[in-house]
Amino acid sequence: MHPFATAVAVIALCTSAAAQAKPIGVIEPSQALTEARIALLSPPLKAAWQDYLNRSQTRLRADQAALAAERAGLSTVPPQPEGGNSEKSMPLDKPAAWYGSADALRVADNIVSFQTPSGGWGKNQPRDRPVRQPGQAYVSSNRSKFQKPGDFDAPEDENWSYVGTIDNDATITEIFFLSKVVAALPPPEAEKYRASTLRGLEYLLAAQFPNGGWPQVWPLQGGYHDAFTVNDNAIVEVAQLLEAVAAGQQDFAFVPPSLRERAQAAEKAALAGLLQAQVTVAGRKTLWAQQHDALTLAPTSARNYEPVALCSSESAAVLIYLMAHTNPSPAVIEAVEGGIATLRALAISGKTWRKDNELDGRRLYAAPGAAPLWARFYDANTQQPVFGDRDKTLHDDVADISLERRNGYASYGTAPSKALQAYAVWKQRGLPAAPSGK
């Protein structure tokens, strides 16, 4: 069972019955991956993790040195690239021939130009824009407009944040897009896009944790960005990408056999890591958190308002990924059965999450016959919904958090319904039962 008690500091409740509802706790920051923490590991683990950290630090220095070298002697540094919807600018559903068009090559050229020296890409950056200029930042600004000193997502260096990430489908989408361009072009014309794709895959392999997961940002940035990141389906989507590469699917036939073999091994390691990270409560498998500590795999926090908790929507994506495996192992079957049972137990009936007016914002309302609903976060031990706010307070009633967070965050959703639907199909395959006693 994961050690939750050390992650959330519980504060005293107000004793006055007439007082307004008080927070039930304070959200504590996630721990970065550091040499001091690695030093406490057993020798074999210590060696693997220290090598990983050294590799990250070496790549970080190289990335920063490359940018500094470009800027040396420049009278004016080009402006930071603009932010925006990146996925919309990299469509993956066009006819195959389109990826050889001028419009597609404009996107592909932008992608290649903004690839970091380590091989990754930033997030939230439109790719149908001009190519990167010498000395220009590799990524657009991702600074929150609400950011204050001490916020968990405040970077140590405002000018170096998310320089290589799998957050918001970054790097994953770029690789998929480039692979389609490679497939659409004659080999000589495709070479620079092929080389960029292979560098991107090497980046993902280099960034993989010894336990099979991935951090949100690599080279490592610190804080919750160093965690084993299930949030936004990051690890699942990287694993699915590597699975496609290993099989030579989705336009990855050009990937050399040796790299395909490494991709297959990495996907298997990711599967093992996800199985290990699944939270066990009272001897039963339940769900996953948004983030798990890189070293202990205990659930951990992220942004100010994202607590240590089970996460229903990301867990649904993990379960769908697990159910897509043919000939699942007993461990996979146990994980699926436990996760699905937990989602069923947590389903909320007869409620809807909506905004009726600006004054009240989004709230839960009675809605007989409404589709099942799930809170995003659940306390693992009590199985009750929990809600975080920007001031790092933790609440057990969504009505107690700020209007801005009620309106601006998906505190409730229906995503787990997809996992339940997939499970009904999965069970028709006649799979063996999960191990007894679980």
N, C-alpha and C positions, 0 to 999 in steps of 0.2 A: 504493500500500500504506500502511496506517495506521501511524503511529509508536508501536508498542507499547512500545518500549524505555524510553521516558521515563516510562511509567505505572506500572511495577512495579519496585521496587528489589530486585535479587537479593542475597540474603545468602549468606555462606559456609556450605557444608555441613560437618558434623562429619567429621573425618578418621579417627576411630576406628571400625573395623568393628564393634566390639562395642557401640557406642553406639546408643541408640534413634534411630528415624527423626527427622530434623530438618526444619524448614520449608524449602521451596525458595525462599521469597521473603517479602516484606512488602507488604501491600496499601496503596497510597498513596491519599490522598483525591482526590476529583474536584474540578475547578476550578469556581468560581462564574462567572457571567457578570458581568463588571465593566467599568467605563469604561477601566481600564488595559489590559485585553485587547482591547477594541474599538478602542482608539487605534492598535493595531498593524495593523489591517486596511487594505486599499486604500480609497481615498476613497468609491466607490459603496457598498461593503459597510459601511464605517464609518458612513455616514449612516443606512443602513437599520437597523443594529443599535443605534446610539445613540438613534434615534427609538423603537425597541422598548423599550430600557431606560428611557428617560424616561417612556414610557407606563406601564410597570410601576411605577416609583417614584411617579408621580402617583396611580395607583390605590391603591397601598399606603397612602399618606398619607391619602387620602380614606376608605378603609375604617377605618383606625384612628381618624381624627377623628370619624367617624360613631358609632363605639362609645363614644368618650370623651364625646361630646355627650349620648348617652343616659344615661350614668352620672353626669353632672354633677348634683349635688343629691340623688342617691339615698343614703339612709341605709344601705342594704344592697344589695350587688350580688347578683343571682340566681345560684344555683349553676350551674356549668358543666353543659351537657346530658350525659346519660349516653351511653356508648358501647355498641356491640354490633353485631349483624348488620344492616346497612342494607339490603342487597338483598332479604333475606327479607321485610322490611317494605314493600317496593315491588314486588309481583309484577307481571310484565308478561305473564302468560299467562292472565289471567282472561277470561271472556266480556265482550264489548264493553259490555254493559249494566251490568256490575258497577262500571265506572269512574264511573258517575253515582250510586252508592250512598253512604249515610252513611259506611260504612267507608272507601271510597276517598277521599271528600272530607276525612275526618279526616287521612289521610295527605297529601293534596294541600295542605291548609292548613298542616300542619307544614312541608312542603317550601317553600312560599312564604315562610313566616315566617323560616326559617333561611337564605334566600338572602342572600349577602353583598352589600354595596352594589355591588361590581364585577360581580356576576351569577352567581358560582359557588357551590359548596357544599363542605362538609367531607366527610370519609370516616368510615366505621365508626360511623354514627350512625343508630339506629332512627328511622323516620319516622312510626311509629304511636303517637306520644307527644304530649303537649300542645304547643301552639304556643310559639314563642319569646317570652320576656318582655322588656320594655324593659331594656336594659343587660346582658342575658344574652350570653355568648360565642356567636359564630356557629357554633363547632364544638366537638365533644367533645374530650377529651384523647386524644392519640395517643402519649403518652410510653411508651417501652419500659420494661418492668419490669427489664430488664437494663442500662439506660442508665448509663454512667459518663462522667465528664468526658473530653473528647477524642474521644468516639465520633463517627463520621461523621454519624449521624442525630440528634445532639443539637442542638436548635434554639437560635439565638442568644437568642430570647425564649421562655421556657417557656409564656408566656401567649398566644403568637401563632405557631401552627404549623398547617400544612395549611389555612389560611384561603382556600379556593378551590383545588380539586385535581381531577385526573382519575385519581388513584390509586385502586385497588380499585373501579373503575367509578363513582366519585363524579362528580357533575354529569351524566355521561352517562345514568345510570339515572334521575335526577330529571327530566331533560328528556323521556325516553321516557315516563315515568309521567304527567307533566303533559299531554303531547300526547294521551294516551288519555282523560284526564279532559275535555280540551277537546272531543274528538270526541263524548263521551257526553252533553254538556250543551247546552241551548239557548244561543245566543250571549250573551245578557245575563248568564246565570249563569256562563258560561265565561270571561268577560273577564279576571278577575284571574289565572286560571291561564294563559290565552293570553299575557298580558303577561309573566308570569314565565318562560314558555317562551322567548319571544322575547329576553328579557334574558339567559337562559342561553346561547342561540345567539350572541348578540352577544359574550358573555364568551369563548366558545371562539374566535371569530374574532379578537378583540383579543389573545388569549393566543398565537396561532400565531406561531412563529418566522418570520423572513424566508426561511429555508430549507425551510419547509413543515412542520416538526415542532412538537411542543409540549413544554413543561417539565412536570414532575410537579406542581408547585405554581405557581400564578399568582394575584396578583402574586408575583414571584420571591421565594424564601425563602433562596437561597444554597446552597452545597454541591452535592451531587449532585442536589438537587431542581431545579436549573437546567438539567439535561442534557436532551438530545433523548431522550425516554423511551419506549423500546420495552417496558420492563418491564410485566408484567401486561397486555400487549396494549393499552397506553394509547393510543398514536398510532393503531393500527389501529382501535380501537373508536370513537375520535373521527371518524376518516375515514369509517367505515361509517355513523355517525350522520349526518354531513353529506351523505353520498351519498343516504341516505333522505330527508333534508330537501330536497335539490335535486330529487329525483324526485317530491316530494309524496307519498311513501309512508309507511306506518305512522303514519297519522293526522296527517301534516304538511301536509295540503291547505290549512290556514288560513295557512300561512307566506306572506308577501307575495312576489311574483315577484322583486323586487329582492334580497331576502334569500336566496331560493333560488338565484339566480345567484351570489351571493357564496359561498354554501355549496358550490356546484359548483366554483368556482375554488379554494376552500380545499382541497377533497378532491383535486383534481388536483395542487395544490402538495404535499400530504402524500404522494401517490404518488411524485412526483419526489424528495422528500426521502428517502423510504425506499429508493428505488433508488440514490441517491447514497451512502447510509450503509452499504449492504451491503459487507462486508469482502472485499477482493480479496487473495488470497495467491498469489504466483507466477503472476500474470496470470489467475487464475481466480476467479470469484465464489464466495463460500462462504456464510456466515451473517451474522446480526446479533448485536450485543451487547445486554445488557439496557439499557444507556445508552450514548449517544454524546455526546461533547463538543458543546455547542451550536454553537460556532464552527468547529471543525475536523472534526467528525463522527467523530473517532477514538474507538474504544471506550474507555470510562472505567469507574471503579468506582462503587459505591453505598455500601451499609452496610458495616460493618467486614468482614463475611465474604463480600462480593460483589465478586469481583475483576474486573480488566480481562480479558475473555474472550468468546469466542463463546458464545451461549446457545441451546441446542437447542429448548427449548419455545417461547420467544417467536418464534424464527425460523420455527417451524412455523406459527404464527398469521399471520405476515407472508406466508408463501408461500401459505397458503389465501386470504388477502385478495387477493393478486396474481392467483391463478388464477380468482377470481370475476369478473374484468374481461372483458367481451366485446371482441373484436377487439384483443387485447393487442399492444402495440408490440414491436419487436425487443428493446428494452431490458428489457421485462417478461419476455419469453420467456427471454432470457439469464439474468435473475435467478432465475427459477424453475428452469431446468435446472441452474444452478450450485448453488442451495440444496438441491435434491433430491439431486443427486449427492453433496453433502457429507453430508447426513443418512444416506444409504445407506452411505457409507464409515464413518461413526461408529457405526453400529448395533452393539449388543452382543448376542450370541446366547448362549443357555445359561446365563443368570444371572438372579437375582431379587434385589430390594432389599426386605428385610423385617427385622422384629425377632423373634427367637426367644426372647429373655429380656431382663430389665431390665439385667442386668450388662453384656452385650455391646452392647445397643441395636441399632439398624438397621445391617445389614451386607449386603454382596454375598455371595450363596451360589450354588453351582452348581445349575442347574435345567434339565436337558436338556429341550428342547421348549418352554421358556418363550417368551412373546412378546418381540419385540425391545425392548431397553432402551437408553436414552441417558443419559449424565451431563448434568447441567444446564449445566455450564461446561466449555469446552475452550480450551486455549491455541491461539491462531490459527496459530502457526507450527509447532508440533509436532503439533497435532491430538490431543493427549493430554488426558484429564480433569484438571481442577484443582479444588481445594476450599479455601474460606476458612473461618476460624474467628473467633470474637468478638474475639480478641486481635489481629486484623489479620494473622495469619500465613497464608501460602499453602502448600498441600500438594499432593502428587501421588498420595496414597493416602487414600481417605476414612476408613480405619481410624485415621488419625493425628489426625483432628480430634476435638474434645471430644464427649462423649456427648450433651450438650445439643443441639449443632448437628447431629449425626447423626440424632437423633430429631426435631428441630424444624424441619428444612429439607428440601426436596425435592431432594436431591443427585442423584437418579436419577428418571427417569419415562418414560412411554410416549407422551406427547403427540405427538411427531413421526410416530407411526403414522398419525394423522389426515391429515397432509400427504401422506404417501405414498399413502394411499387416494384422496385428492382428486386427486393427480397422475395416477393411473391413469385416472380419469374425464376429466380435462383433456386427456390425450393422445388420447383418442378423438374429440376435436373436430377432428382433422386440422390442427392448427396447423403453421405453417412451422417449420423447424428453427432453432435458435439460430444467431447469426452464427458463421461458420467461424473456427476457431482459438481458440475459447473453451471 
